[in-house]
Amino acid sequence: MPRARLTTPATAVAALLLLPAGARDAWAQHLPDLVTTDVLRVCSDPANMPFSQRKGDGFENKIAAIVADELKVKLRYYWLTQGPGFVRNTLGTGLCDLIIGTSGGDVVQPTNPYYRSAYALVMRKGEMDGLKGLDDPRLKDKRIGIVAGTPPVARLTELGLVGERTTPYAPYAFSPDRKHQTIAAEIIADLAEKKIDVAVLWGPAAGWLARQSGVPMEVAPLIHEPGRPALTFRVSMGVRQNENDWKRSINTVLRKRRADIERVLRDYDVPLLAEEENKLLEPSEPSEP
């Protein structure tokens, strides 16, 4: 896949001057503010709780506010639903300067990670006490809800829980007529209504959604699984490639405001892991961003 071309002030102005007058005026109305010294422009999804929402009540919204506060600038969002083209059409075109949650990519240069988490099992409280791993024999006859194409699917396949016609396996995929904001929210709703027996979700989504479900649930981070396929991941912020000074500025913010950021993550029930070991991070333990 070819790399996306990044818009710079010089190339944008040059392109603008080559257009006919009428087209030039129309395009200028849609040009992003390419040089900002008093605004932090963040790319974000307007409907992806608990991560982000247009109202600003996701944990990535709260963390973006912390970054803006430390930089002493205003916060501005560019909203686009996450999916194919999200990075290319936001960060890649110069519409914004920062993505709050990423692991890197073609256009994206990751900052230092600011938290580490894991996929997790979610179950109704009291129904499968002590369930900690995907190899638990009690899962053999359970209906498992999981987002199609996510890393735990490979692990479930290894264990024979996926691929057999008799396996009660329920992969969920995007549907334009879904009733819930996200696929993960749909899975948790079905778990609450007993349409499935257990869910396997990315931990930062699982913890908050389980709490919001209205049904007592347990969340067990999958920290005892083999290293491959990976079910634990570090999460960074994302800037454009070659913006090394900007990356260093964000890394400084992450270091200085680490305690504030961790407080937000814990408020949203994000399972936090130690930097190197697969163990839950206690509030008193330091974790280098």
C-alpha positions as CSV (number, residue, x, y, z in Angstrom):
1,M,0.0,0.0,0.0
2,P,1.5,3.4,-1.0
3,R,2.1,5.8,1.9
4,A,-0.4,8.6,2.2
5,R,1.0,12.1,1.2
6,L,1.0,14.5,4.1
7,T,-0.1,18.1,3.5
8,T,2.3,20.8,4.6
9,P,1.7,24.6,4.5
10,A,4.0,24.9,1.5
11,T,2.4,22.2,-0.6
12,A,-1.1,23.3,0.4
13,V,-0.5,26.9,-0.7
14,A,1.2,25.8,-4.0
15,A,-1.8,23.6,-4.8
16,L,-4.2,26.3,-4.0
17,L,-2.5,28.8,-6.3
18,L,-2.8,26.3,-9.2
19,L,-6.6,26.2,-9.0
20,P,-8.9,28.5,-10.9
21,A,-10.3,31.4,-8.9
22,G,-13.7,29.9,-8.2
23,A,-12.4,26.5,-7.3
24,R,-9.7,28.1,-5.2
25,D,-12.3,30.0,-3.1
26,A,-14.4,26.9,-2.6
27,W,-11.4,24.7,-1.5
28,A,-10.0,27.4,0.8
29,Q,-13.2,27.2,2.9
30,H,-12.4,23.6,3.7
31,L,-8.7,23.8,4.3
32,P,-7.6,22.9,7.8
33,D,-5.7,25.3,9.9
34,L,-2.3,24.0,9.0
35,V,-0.2,25.9,11.6
36,T,-1.5,26.0,15.1
37,T,0.4,27.3,18.1
38,D,-2.5,27.7,20.5
39,V,-4.7,24.7,19.7
40,L,-4.3,21.0,20.2
41,R,-6.1,19.3,17.2
42,V,-7.1,15.8,18.0
43,C,-8.5,13.1,15.6
44,S,-11.2,11.1,17.3
45,D,-14.3,8.9,16.8
46,P,-17.6,10.7,17.8
47,A,-19.3,7.5,19.0
48,N,-16.9,4.9,20.4
49,M,-17.5,4.7,24.1
50,P,-15.7,4.3,26.5
51,F,-12.9,5.7,24.4
52,S,-14.4,8.8,22.8
53,Q,-17.6,10.5,22.1
54,R,-18.6,13.9,20.7
55,K,-19.8,15.0,24.1
56,G,-16.3,14.5,25.4
57,D,-17.1,11.9,28.1
58,G,-14.8,9.1,26.9
59,F,-11.5,8.4,28.6
60,E,-9.5,9.4,25.6
61,N,-11.4,12.7,25.6
62,K,-10.4,13.2,29.3
63,I,-6.8,12.3,28.5
64,A,-6.7,14.7,25.5
65,A,-7.9,17.4,27.9
66,I,-5.0,16.6,30.2
67,V,-2.5,17.0,27.3
68,A,-4.0,20.3,26.3
69,D,-3.9,21.5,29.8
70,E,-0.2,20.7,30.2
71,L,0.6,22.3,26.8
72,K,-1.5,25.4,27.9
73,V,-3.5,25.3,24.6
74,K,-7.1,24.9,23.6
75,L,-8.5,21.6,22.5
76,R,-10.2,21.1,19.2
77,Y,-11.5,17.8,17.6
78,Y,-11.7,16.5,14.1
79,W,-14.4,13.8,14.2
80,L,-14.4,10.7,12.0
81,T,-15.7,7.2,12.6
82,Q,-12.8,4.8,13.0
83,G,-12.4,2.3,10.2
84,P,-10.5,2.1,6.9
85,G,-9.0,5.4,6.0
86,F,-9.4,7.0,9.5
87,V,-5.7,7.8,9.9
88,R,-5.1,8.7,6.3
89,N,-8.0,11.1,6.2
90,T,-7.2,12.8,9.6
91,L,-3.6,12.8,10.7
92,G,-2.4,12.0,7.2
93,T,-4.1,15.1,5.6
94,G,-3.1,17.5,8.3
95,L,-6.6,18.0,9.7
96,C,-5.3,17.2,13.2
97,D,-2.0,16.7,15.1
98,L,-2.6,13.8,17.5
99,I,-4.4,10.5,17.9
100,I,-4.9,9.6,21.5
101,G,-5.0,5.8,21.2
102,T,-2.8,3.9,18.6
103,S,-0.1,1.4,18.3
104,G,1.5,3.0,15.2
105,G,1.1,2.4,11.5
106,D,2.1,3.6,8.0
107,V,1.3,7.3,8.6
108,V,1.4,7.2,12.4
109,Q,4.5,7.5,14.5
110,P,3.7,6.2,18.1
111,T,4.8,8.1,21.2
112,N,5.9,6.2,24.3
113,P,3.1,4.0,25.4
114,Y,1.0,5.4,28.2
115,Y,-0.7,2.2,29.2
116,R,-0.7,-1.5,28.7
117,S,-3.8,-3.7,28.8
118,A,-5.1,-7.1,27.7
119,Y,-8.1,-8.7,26.2
120,A,-10.5,-10.0,28.9
121,L,-13.2,-12.5,29.6
122,V,-16.5,-11.1,30.7
123,M,-19.1,-13.2,32.4
124,R,-22.2,-12.7,34.6
125,K,-21.2,-12.7,38.2
126,G,-21.4,-16.0,40.1
127,E,-21.9,-18.2,37.0
128,M,-18.3,-19.2,36.3
129,D,-16.3,-18.3,39.4
130,G,-12.5,-18.6,38.9
131,L,-12.6,-18.5,35.1
132,K,-9.2,-16.9,34.1
133,G,-8.2,-18.5,30.8
134,L,-9.5,-19.6,27.4
135,D,-8.4,-23.1,28.1
136,D,-10.8,-23.6,30.9
137,P,-12.9,-26.7,30.1
138,R,-16.1,-25.0,31.2
139,L,-15.9,-22.9,28.0
140,K,-16.4,-26.0,25.8
141,D,-20.2,-25.9,25.9
142,K,-20.6,-22.1,26.3
143,R,-21.7,-19.6,23.7
144,I,-18.8,-17.2,23.4
145,G,-19.3,-13.7,22.0
146,I,-16.3,-12.1,20.4
147,V,-15.6,-9.4,17.7
148,A,-14.8,-11.2,14.5
149,G,-11.2,-10.8,13.4
150,T,-9.8,-9.8,16.7
151,P,-6.6,-11.5,18.1
152,P,-8.4,-13.9,20.6
153,V,-10.2,-15.6,17.7
154,A,-6.8,-17.2,16.8
155,R,-6.4,-18.5,20.3
156,L,-9.9,-19.9,20.4
157,T,-9.2,-21.6,17.1
158,E,-6.1,-23.3,18.6
159,L,-8.2,-24.6,21.5
160,G,-10.9,-26.0,19.2
161,L,-13.5,-23.5,20.3
162,V,-13.8,-22.0,16.8
163,G,-14.4,-23.7,13.4
164,E,-16.4,-26.8,14.4
165,R,-20.0,-26.9,13.3
166,T,-21.0,-27.9,16.8
167,T,-19.1,-25.2,18.6
168,P,-21.4,-22.6,20.2
169,Y,-19.3,-19.6,19.0
170,A,-20.8,-16.2,18.2
171,P,-18.6,-13.9,16.1
172,Y,-20.0,-10.3,15.9
173,A,-19.2,-8.0,13.0
174,F,-20.2,-4.5,12.0
175,S,-23.8,-4.0,10.9
176,P,-25.2,-0.7,9.8
177,D,-28.5,-1.4,11.5
178,R,-27.1,-2.4,14.9
179,K,-28.9,-1.0,17.9
180,H,-25.8,-0.2,20.0
181,Q,-23.1,2.3,19.5
182,T,-20.3,-0.3,19.1
183,I,-20.0,-4.0,18.5
184,A,-18.5,-4.4,22.0
185,A,-21.6,-2.7,23.4
186,E,-23.8,-5.1,21.5
187,I,-21.9,-8.1,22.9
188,I,-22.2,-6.9,26.5
189,A,-25.9,-6.3,26.0
190,D,-26.4,-9.8,24.7
191,L,-24.4,-11.1,27.7
192,A,-26.7,-9.2,30.1
193,E,-29.7,-10.7,28.3
194,K,-28.3,-14.2,28.5
195,K,-28.1,-14.6,24.7
196,I,-24.5,-15.6,25.1
197,D,-22.7,-17.1,28.1
198,V,-19.3,-15.3,28.1
199,A,-17.6,-12.5,26.1
200,V,-14.0,-12.0,25.0
201,L,-13.3,-8.3,24.5
202,W,-10.5,-5.7,24.5
203,G,-10.1,-4.9,28.2
204,P,-10.4,-1.1,28.1
205,A,-13.9,-1.6,26.5
206,A,-14.9,-4.6,28.6
207,G,-14.4,-3.0,32.0
208,W,-16.6,0.1,31.4
209,L,-19.2,-1.7,29.4
210,A,-19.6,-4.4,32.0
211,R,-20.2,-1.7,34.7
212,Q,-22.7,0.1,32.5
213,S,-24.7,-3.1,31.7
214,G,-27.0,-3.0,34.7
215,V,-26.1,-6.7,35.4
216,P,-23.4,-7.7,37.9
217,M,-20.5,-9.0,35.8
218,E,-16.9,-10.1,36.3
219,V,-14.0,-9.1,34.1
220,A,-10.9,-11.3,34.0
221,P,-8.0,-10.0,32.0
222,L,-6.3,-12.7,29.9
223,I,-2.9,-12.5,31.4
224,H,-2.1,-16.2,31.6
225,E,-2.4,-17.0,27.8
226,P,0.7,-18.0,25.7
227,G,2.6,-15.0,24.1
228,R,1.4,-15.9,20.7
229,P,-1.1,-14.8,19.5
230,A,-0.5,-11.7,21.6
231,L,-3.5,-10.7,23.7
232,T,-1.7,-7.9,25.6
233,F,-0.9,-4.6,24.0
234,R,0.8,-1.3,24.7
235,V,-1.2,1.8,23.7
236,S,0.5,5.0,22.6
237,M,-0.5,8.4,21.1
238,G,0.1,8.9,17.4
239,V,1.8,11.8,15.6
240,R,2.9,12.0,11.9
241,Q,6.1,10.4,10.8
242,N,9.1,12.7,11.0
243,E,7.5,15.0,13.6
244,N,10.1,14.1,16.2
245,D,10.1,17.3,18.1
246,W,6.3,17.1,18.5
247,K,6.6,13.4,19.6
248,R,9.2,14.4,22.3
249,S,6.8,17.2,23.5
250,I,4.0,14.6,23.9
251,N,6.4,12.2,25.6
252,T,7.2,14.9,28.1
253,V,3.5,15.5,28.8
254,L,2.9,11.7,29.3
255,R,5.8,11.6,31.8
256,K,4.7,14.7,33.8
257,R,1.0,13.8,33.9
258,R,1.3,10.1,34.3
259,A,-0.6,10.0,37.6
260,D,-3.4,12.0,36.2
261,I,-3.7,9.8,33.1
262,E,-3.7,6.7,35.2
263,R,-6.4,8.1,37.4
264,V,-8.6,8.6,34.4
265,L,-8.0,5.0,33.1
266,R,-8.9,3.6,36.5
267,D,-12.0,5.7,36.7
268,Y,-13.1,3.9,33.5
269,D,-12.2,0.4,34.8
270,V,-9.4,-0.1,32.2
271,P,-7.4,-3.2,33.2
272,L,-3.8,-1.9,33.6
273,L,-0.8,-4.2,33.3
274,A,2.7,-3.8,34.5
275,E,5.1,-2.7,31.7
276,E,7.0,-6.0,31.3
277,E,5.2,-8.6,33.4
278,N,1.7,-10.0,32.7
279,K,0.3,-8.9,36.0
280,L,-2.2,-6.3,37.0
281,L,-0.7,-3.0,37.9
282,E,-1.4,-1.9,41.4
283,P,-2.2,1.8,41.9
284,S,1.1,2.3,43.9
285,E,3.3,0.7,41.2
286,P,5.2,3.0,38.8
287,S,4.8,2.2,35.1
288,E,7.1,4.0,32.6
289,P,5.1,5.6,29.8
